[in-house]
Amino acid sequence: MDGFFTLYKITRIQLNKVLIIDDEEKLRNLLGRLIKLEGFIVSETGNLKQAYKAIDREEPDVILCDVKLPDGNGIDFIKEVKAKYPVVEIILLTAYGNIPDGIQAMKNGAFDYIVKGNDNNKIIPLLNKAIEKVELKKKIASLEKQVGKKYTFESIIGSSSLITAAIEMAKKVAPTNTTVLLLGETGTGKEVFAQAIHNASARSGKPFMALNCSSFSKELLESELFGHKAGAFSGAIKDKKGLIEEADAGSLFLDEIGEMPLELQPKLLRVLETSEFIKVGDTHTTKVDVRIIAATNRDLEEDVKEIKFREDLYYRLNVFTIMLPPLRERRKDIPVLSRFFLDIFSTKTNNRVTGMNKEFLEHLQQHEWKGNIRELKNIIERAVILARGPELTLEDLPLELQAGNLNSSKTISSFDLATIEKIHIQKVLLYTKGNKTEAAKLLNIGLTTLYRKIEEYELS
């Protein structure tokens, strides 16, 4: 057994669990001792029957399993375990290398397949890589769970006075059946608020349906919203429930309500007034118990004046109005929102970005954010993908954000020539929308020189 394993010392924050399945007791015990030295919690079994019990009991992160065991085959074992425990990683050990077995093992979900003796020095590094993958999957699952819960008031991110006031208003109206109208620019989180209101109401266990009124033509919107009877129009081969009926006993969120065609607005008004409607092609009314939460970025009062929106429907919707502030009016929330998105995207992209430097955050807080939280989310995702180190820097931002505050009247804080030159090149590249040939002409320098400057100032 001389030189059987090469040890790799790795500092661990937490102890991970490893299960070893091998009918060779001496080999199993030796492998167990060596893995324990690496800081793992190790359990051992000699057959698959014991292994199944150990998995349920110990919940291991990684399993090292021999291919040939007294009561089964390790390759088949992988498929069964992965079906029940998808997070667990399995490394197969075999005394004899076999290409078809290796291929099948990987198809069944093995992390890797190695030969005892020939690949012994690979076991510990391979184990550490498997653990990294397990921890990544656990973190993603945790974040996805957070995302699933984000539509509660407690998890809406922000502590600025405007967003806090909006949350408090939503909390007060949530337990009622009152119709709610959410106002605010695109990307301010209107659907998040709608779901939080639903989840805090007595309807929380019932359906929450959402429809963007700007996404359909008049005919399709009518069918999607109210449903239709078979034969109502060409292609209507069977009865279809609309979202109003699907949301019965629950809540219906109508986003971009200001885009609803005038011809359909009386039908929605009837739902609000009588809790009934008529499907397309039907002659009978359908009764529903549904709460309407509507949202728009339009000025509905102005639309009413211009006869683009029915006045009676507006007053029915405008029972309880909540205004959601744009991101530029709650700048103190930008760092915490950015941190939230950073954690999500660094995990999902497996790019180990752990923070944002001061200059990066300053530029985020100076930006106008016309797309609000949705724009911030997209910017952080892009920055994480492009990140060159563990910390997001100015160079990870899109060029328009890097130069976003250059047109302000503020005095340049540095008189260093290189700094001024860098800023000027940024402005020209922004003007040409990244066209380097055109930028070189405007700067009156050669294209090669421009490329050298871009590399020197890390502008790419």
Phi and psi in degrees as a GROMACS rama.xvg file:
@    title "Ramachandran Plot"
@    xaxis  label "Phi"
@    yaxis  label "Psi"
@TYPE xy
-59.6886  134.436  ASP-2
67.3651  21.6859  GLY-3
-62.7881  -37.914  PHE-4
-136.344  145.752  PHE-5
-99.9489  129.171  THR-6
-89.8062  139.446  LEU-7
-125.055  113.052  TYR-8
-82.9061  124.563  LYS-9
-132.491  129.151  ILE-10
-76.3143  130.658  THR-11
-118.331  141.79  ARG-12
-82.1472  -35.6657  ILE-13
-135.655  157.347  GLN-14
-87.4418  124.515  LEU-15
-97.2589  157.15  ASN-16
-105.369  135.203  LYS-17
-126.057  133.665  VAL-18
-111.237  127.84  LEU-19
-107.013  126.797  ILE-20
-119.883  109.382  ILE-21
-158.975  135.103  ASP-22
-82.8683  -6.19737  ASP-23
-87.7046  101.782  GLU-24
-61.1634  -44.2038  GLU-25
-62.9223  -44.9377  LYS-26
-64.0812  -41.491  LEU-27
-62.934  -44.2182  ARG-28
-66.5337  -39.8264  ASN-29
-65.7188  -45.5845  LEU-30
-61.0882  -39.7699  LEU-31
-62.7069  -42.957  GLY-32
-63.5072  -42.5782  ARG-33
-67.8413  -37.6826  LEU-34
-70.1533  -35.0817  ILE-35
-61.5101  -34.9273  LYS-36
-63.8925  -21.4504  LEU-37
-84.6521  -1.55486  GLU-38
97.88  14.2541  GLY-39
-94.1791  156.525  PHE-40
-91.5446  123.935  ILE-41
-118  135.739  VAL-42
-126.878  156.091  SER-43
-134.911  146.764  GLU-44
-143.182  160.033  THR-45
-106.577  -2.65051  GLY-46
-154.543  171.7  ASN-47
-73.212  -32.8685  LEU-48
-59.4088  -46.0538  LYS-49
-68.4181  -32.8188  GLN-50
-62.4144  -43.755  ALA-51
-59.8713  -40.729  TYR-52
-66.6846  -40.1731  LYS-53
-65.8183  -37.0669  ALA-54
-64.2322  -45.9229  ILE-55
-62.3169  -37.2374  ASP-56
-81.1111  -46.6583  ARG-57
-92.3765  -24.4966  GLU-58
50.0526  62.9243  GLU-59
-68.7535  155.567  PRO-60
-85.5456  -39.6134  ASP-61
-132.939  142.443  VAL-62
-118.63  128.244  ILE-63
-100.829  117.142  LEU-64
-129.89  131.423  CYS-65
-69.5783  151.202  ASP-66
-73.3297  -49.1513  VAL-67
-101.799  116.421  LYS-68
-126.37  159.833  LEU-69
-58.4061  -31.3007  PRO-70
-119.527  22.7979  ASP-71
164.231  -173.75  GLY-72
-117.426  132.025  ASN-73
-62.7254  -29.4739  GLY-74
-67.1238  -43.5291  ILE-75
-68.6352  -34.0986  ASP-76
-59.8362  -37.0548  PHE-77
-56.7753  -49.9613  ILE-78
-59.6089  -42.4118  LYS-79
-66.141  -43.2562  GLU-80
-68.866  -44.1572  VAL-81
-64.5978  -30.3053  LYS-82
-65.9619  -34.8065  ALA-83
-94.5413  -33.8269  LYS-84
-128.024  76.4965  TYR-85
-63.7633  -21.4721  PRO-86
-77.1738  -29.2369  VAL-87
-65.0365  137.756  VAL-88
-106.177  142.719  GLU-89
-125.115  126.913  ILE-90
-109.506  123.297  ILE-91
-89.642  138.099  LEU-92
-114.937  135.67  LEU-93
-141.572  148.422  THR-94
-78.3283  -21.7608  ALA-95
-132.93  119.294  TYR-96
-65.8781  136.733  GLY-97
-147.363  112.447  ASN-98
-59.1845  -48.7077  ILE-99
-58.3838  -40.0882  PRO-100
-63.3366  -41.7564  ASP-101
-62.1393  -43.1364  GLY-102
-63.218  -44.8701  ILE-103
-66.2943  -37.2476  GLN-104
-60.8703  -43.9679  ALA-105
-67.6022  -38.2487  MET-106
-62.3874  -35.8168  LYS-107
-77.4899  -7.29819  ASN-108
110.473  13.5641  GLY-109
-65.6361  145.093  ALA-110
-72.0167  -40.0525  PHE-111
-164.56  170.943  ASP-112
-139.544  113.001  TYR-113
-128.306  157.233  ILE-114
-98.3569  127.9  VAL-115
-60.3769  140.875  LYS-116
90.3664  -59.2457  GLY-117
-73.7724  -36.9036  ASN-118
-114.557  22.4603  ASP-119
-60.9201  -36.7394  ASN-120
-71.0571  -7.47373  ASN-121
-89.9507  -13.9306  LYS-122
-61.9706  -50.6785  ILE-123
-66.4758  -47.3112  ILE-124
-59.9821  -38.3726  PRO-125
-65.626  -39.243  LEU-126
-61.5098  -42.6369  LEU-127
-65.0568  -38.0305  ASN-128
-66.0515  -39.9648  LYS-129
-63.0259  -40.6301  ALA-130
-63.1323  -40.9275  ILE-131
-58.2047  -42.5983  GLU-132
-66.4561  -41.0424  LYS-133
-62.1192  -46.1429  VAL-134
-64.352  -36.7308  GLU-135
-62.5754  -46.0627  LEU-136
-63.6504  -37.5454  LYS-137
-65.9334  -40.1063  LYS-138
-68.2633  -41.2604  LYS-139
-61.1466  -43.8261  ILE-140
-61.2324  -39.4233  ALA-141
-65.7499  -42.6198  SER-142
-66.4368  -40.1637  LEU-143
-64.159  -33.862  GLU-144
-66.5794  -39.3191  LYS-145
-62.7001  -42.9566  GLN-146
-60.5896  -38.3461  VAL-147
-64.7982  -26.6274  GLY-148
-98.7351  -3.1786  LYS-149
-66.0526  -16.7597  LYS-150
-88.0777  38.358  TYR-151
-117.609  155.794  THR-152
-61.6917  -36.2587  PHE-153
-63.3555  -26.3071  GLU-154
-106.483  8.07059  SER-155
-72.4858  126.186  ILE-156
-84.3127  131.243  ILE-157
138.138  144.256  GLY-158
-129.992  7.39329  SER-159
-67.6207  158.376  SER-160
-62.6234  -37.462  SER-161
-68.7605  -43.2047  LEU-162
-73.1708  -33.9461  ILE-163
-63.3933  -40.7893  THR-164
-65.6682  -39.9295  ALA-165
-64.3756  -40.7749  ALA-166
-63.7615  -43.3116  ILE-167
-62.5576  -40.951  GLU-168
-63.9086  -42.9584  MET-169
-64.4751  -37.3172  ALA-170
-62.5627  -37.9088  LYS-171
-69.9401  -37.0869  LYS-172
-85.8104  -21.0444  VAL-173
-54.4518  -45.8882  ALA-174
-69.7634  -11.2678  PRO-175
-89.8759  179.675  THR-176
-104.326  13.0938  ASN-177
-64.6733  139.795  THR-178
-67.2205  137.278  THR-179
-120.166  137.507  VAL-180
-116.031  117.655  LEU-181
-99.1916  122.848  LEU-182
-112.018  145.31  LEU-183
159.446  163.419  GLY-184
-68.081  165.156  GLU-185
-59.4634  135.349  THR-186
86.0601  10.7714  GLY-187
-88.9286  -3.05121  THR-188
98.5015  31.3126  GLY-189
-65.2725  -39.784  LYS-190
-68.523  -34.9039  GLU-191
-58.7435  -45.8071  VAL-192
-64.1224  -41.407  PHE-193
-60.2747  -44.7865  ALA-194
-68.575  -35.7046  GLN-195
-64.2153  -40.674  ALA-196
-62.0305  -45.5979  ILE-197
-60.6121  -46.2606  HIS-198
-68.1141  -21.1365  ASN-199
-95.088  4.66708  ALA-200
-102.965  174.816  SER-201
-70.4008  -9.22911  ALA-202
-90.9484  4.13214  ARG-203
-57.1167  -29.0705  SER-204
-85.916  0.16991  GLY-205
-104.835  174.061  LYS-206
-63.2834  144.219  PRO-207
-117.46  112.7  PHE-208
-111.797  143.835  MET-209
-130.689  142.366  ALA-210
-143.952  131.1  LEU-211
-93.6963  113.088  ASN-212
-68.4415  -15.4127  CYS-213
-89.3305  -2.4806  SER-214
-92.2789  -3.67727  SER-215
-132.059  155.237  PHE-216
-70.9386  168.468  SER-217
-55.7731  -47.5305  LYS-218
-64.605  -45.5477  GLU-219
-67.7994  -38.7348  LEU-220
-62.6096  -42.0558  LEU-221
-60.8009  -44.0196  GLU-222
-67.4882  -42.6477  SER-223
-63.7968  -38.0033  GLU-224
-82.3024  -46.2539  LEU-225
-105.384  -12.5797  PHE-226
81.0308  175.261  GLY-227
-150.925  163.174  HIS-228
-94.6734  153.298  LYS-229
-56.9575  133.947  ALA-230
85.0624  2.12904  GLY-231
-64.4316  -29.5731  ALA-232
-159.457  169.888  PHE-233
-58.9379  124.892  SER-234
97.7389  -11.3441  GLY-235
-84.9903  81.3725  ALA-236
-85.5297  -13.3862  ILE-237
-150.834  163.68  LYS-238
-60.742  145.536  ASP-239
-136.633  131.53  LYS-240
-77.6116  139.507  LYS-241
-87.55  171.626  GLY-242
-65.7601  -28.1306  LEU-243
-62.0587  -42.9179  ILE-244
-72.73  -36.9997  GLU-245
-62.929  -30.8873  GLU-246
-88.7745  8.7246  ALA-247
-51.6805  130.591  ASP-248
77.4187  -4.72153  ALA-249
-117.999  -142.458  GLY-250
-127.588  146.204  SER-251
-119.836  122.701  LEU-252
-100.767  117.921  PHE-253
-106.974  98.3199  LEU-254
-81.854  152.358  ASP-255
52.0432  46.9547  GLU-256
-59.9389  -26.9685  ILE-257
-66.1516  -15.0234  GLY-258
-91.7661  -1.2831  GLU-259
-67.0331  129.317  MET-260
-57.6635  144.021  PRO-261
-55.5217  -34.8448  LEU-262
-65.6745  -26.2932  GLU-263
-91.8065  -16.7568  LEU-264
-61.1607  -36.2345  GLN-265
-62.6003  -32.8732  PRO-266
-67.7491  -38.7346  LYS-267
-69.3396  -37.7641  LEU-268
-59.7999  -38.7248  LEU-269
-63.5912  -38.8461  ARG-270
-61.388  -44.467  VAL-271
-67.0515  -33.3587  LEU-272
-87.1602  -36.4691  GLU-273
-123.101  -5.84941  THR-274
59.8059  34.9253  SER-275
-145.935  160.01  GLU-276
-155.652  171.588  PHE-277
-119.575  126.075  ILE-278
-66.9825  157.065  LYS-279
-61.9048  125.597  VAL-280
85.1293  2.38769  GLY-281
-102.501  162.417  ASP-282
-116.917  -5.71693  THR-283
-111.398  150.39  HIS-284
-82.8546  154.402  THR-285
-119.07  129.119  THR-286
-89.8891  140.488  LYS-287
-140.303  156.756  VAL-288
-121.099  93.3642  ASP-289
-135.812  140.425  VAL-290
-96.1439  131.216  ARG-291
-99.1517  126.56  ILE-292
-120.047  117.779  ILE-293
-113.175  160.122  ALA-294
-148.132  150.439  ALA-295
-159.659  154.552  THR-296
-105.621  6.0428  ASN-297
-91.6102  161.835  ARG-298
-90.1001  94.7487  ASP-299
-65.8999  -31.8156  LEU-300
-62.0695  -41.8584  GLU-301
-67.6194  -38.982  GLU-302
-63.659  -34.7349  ASP-303
-64.8222  -42.7365  VAL-304
-62.3945  -36.5141  LYS-305
-89.2181  8.95255  GLU-306
56.5066  38.8489  ILE-307
-100.869  -10.2337  LYS-308
-147.202  137.946  PHE-309
-67.9422  134  ARG-310
-65.9209  -41.8825  GLU-311
-65.7206  -36.6037  ASP-312
-68.8619  -39.7061  LEU-313
-57.8399  -46.0132  TYR-314
-68.8974  -29.764  TYR-315
-70.0577  -35.862  ARG-316
-78.9311  -32.06  LEU-317
-86.9699  38.372  ASN-318
-72.7037  -44.9611  VAL-319
-138.842  108.612  PHE-320
-105.277  136.216  THR-321
-124.339  125.156  ILE-322
-96.0935  123.054  MET-323
-95.4177  125.304  LEU-324
-73.4287  146.688  PRO-325
-69.2688  158.722  PRO-326
-62.6691  -32.3553  LEU-327
-67.0082  -15.519  ARG-328
-97.8986  3.97814  GLU-329
-139.156  51.9411  ARG-330
-61.9465  -27.076  ARG-331
-65.0678  -17.1992  LYS-332
-87.2383  -9.85811  ASP-333
-60.6345  -45.4134  ILE-334
-60.0735  -43.3343  PRO-335
-72.0334  -35.7601  VAL-336
-65.3217  -41.351  LEU-337
-63.5933  -40.6535  SER-338
-63.0846  -40.2855  ARG-339
-61.5202  -48.5171  PHE-340
-68.5851  -34.166  PHE-341
-60.2123  -45.5929  LEU-342
-62.1676  -41.5877  ASP-343
-64.6355  -49.9733  ILE-344
-79.7725  -27.9987  PHE-345
-66.7967  -32.3826  SER-346
-74.855  -48.1927  THR-347
-66.4015  -32.1831  LYS-348
-92.7563  -3.61345  THR-349
56.6556  32.84  ASN-350
-107.44  110.859  ASN-351
-74.6113  75.3702  ARG-352
-99.525  125.16  VAL-353
-110.767  -10.1865  THR-354
-167.217  -175.045  GLY-355
-134.231  134.638  MET-356
-80.3131  171.753  ASN-357
-60.9548  -43.9012  LYS-358
-64.2371  -38.5471  GLU-359
-60.153  -49.4873  PHE-360
-66.2995  -36.8461  LEU-361
-60.9584  -41.421  GLU-362
-67.6612  -36.689  HIS-363
-62.5576  -40.4473  LEU-364
-76.8667  -17.5821  GLN-365
-89.5912  -16.7338  GLN-366
-70.1147  152.401  HIS-367
-80.5157  -23.9381  GLU-368
53.807  60.4944  TRP-369
-65.3916  -25.8796  LYS-370
-93.686  2.1565  GLY-371
57.9149  -141.69  ASN-372
-62.6048  -36.1595  ILE-373
-61.6726  -39.568  ARG-374
-67.5311  -42.2949  GLU-375
-60.5238  -43.9591  LEU-376
-57.9566  -45.5704  LYS-377
-65.9592  -37.9251  ASN-378
-65.5925  -42.9137  ILE-379
-66.9625  -40.7438  ILE-380
-59.8403  -46.124  GLU-381
-62.526  -43.5113  ARG-382
-62.9742  -40.7823  ALA-383
-63.7227  -41.5802  VAL-384
-63.6079  -38.0781  ILE-385
-89.3838  -7.52783  LEU-386
-53.8884  135.618  ALA-387
-100.319  -5.21681  ARG-388
-152.854  -171.514  GLY-389
-74.5432  -6.42961  PRO-390
-129.887  134.981  GLU-391
-72.4713  133.631  LEU-392
-123.377  174.576  THR-393
-54.7135  -37.4812  LEU-394
-66.8293  -15.472  GLU-395
-84.5916  -6.85167  ASP-396
-87.2114  154.269  LEU-397
-59.2459  152.773  PRO-398
-55.9865  -38.6451  LEU-399
-66.0736  -28.5128  GLU-400
-79.2812  -36.9444  LEU-401
-58.6582  -40.699  GLN-402
-100.435  9.4997  ALA-403
-60.776  -29.5554  GLY-404
-104.203  12.7581  ASN-405
-76.2168  -22.8337  LEU-406
-87.6309  1.83845  ASN-407
-72.4795  166.37  SER-408
-85.1037  2.15481  SER-409
-66.0516  142.593  LYS-410
-71.4813  139.585  THR-411
-65.0784  129.912  ILE-412
-78.013  -12.7194  SER-413
-124.355  140.108  SER-414
-103.216  11.7009  PHE-415
-65.722  128.7  ASP-416
-60.4754  -40.8014  LEU-417
-62.9395  -38.4708  ALA-418
-65.0815  -44.7349  THR-419
-64.6225  -40.4499  ILE-420
-63.7791  -42.3606  GLU-421
-60.2499  -45.1935  LYS-422
-62.9017  -41.8724  ILE-423
-65.0449  -42.2164  HIS-424
-63.675  -39.9291  ILE-425
-58.48  -44.4793  GLN-426
-64.9132  -39.795  LYS-427
-69.3175  -42.2048  VAL-428
-62.7535  -36.4024  LEU-429
-65.2757  -42.4705  LEU-430
-61.9844  -38.6332  TYR-431
-89.6077  6.24238  THR-432
55.3502  39.5533  LYS-433
86.4287  0.849689  GLY-434
-75.0373  104.917  ASN-435
-72.0423  -34.2864  LYS-436
-62.7553  -46.5982  THR-437
-65.5786  -39.7098  GLU-438
-62.3477  -40.7198  ALA-439
-62.3139  -39.3149  ALA-440
-64.2163  -45.3967  LYS-441
-65.7474  -34.8679  LEU-442
-80.4095  -11.021  LEU-443
60.449  41.4982  ASN-444
-131.332  163.663  ILE-445
-71.0827  154.127  GLY-446
-62.086  -37.9121  LEU-447
-61.519  -41.4973  THR-448
-63.0635  -41.5477  THR-449
-61.8662  -44.7241  LEU-450
-60.1726  -38.4246  TYR-451
-65.7226  -40.5301  ARG-452
-65.9863  -40.5727  LYS-453
-60.2114  -42.3671  ILE-454
-68.7488  -41.2117  GLU-455
-62.2442  -42.9074  GLU-456
-92.7841  3.05083  TYR-457
54.1575  52.6811  GLU-458
-94.8256  -8.72585  LEU-459
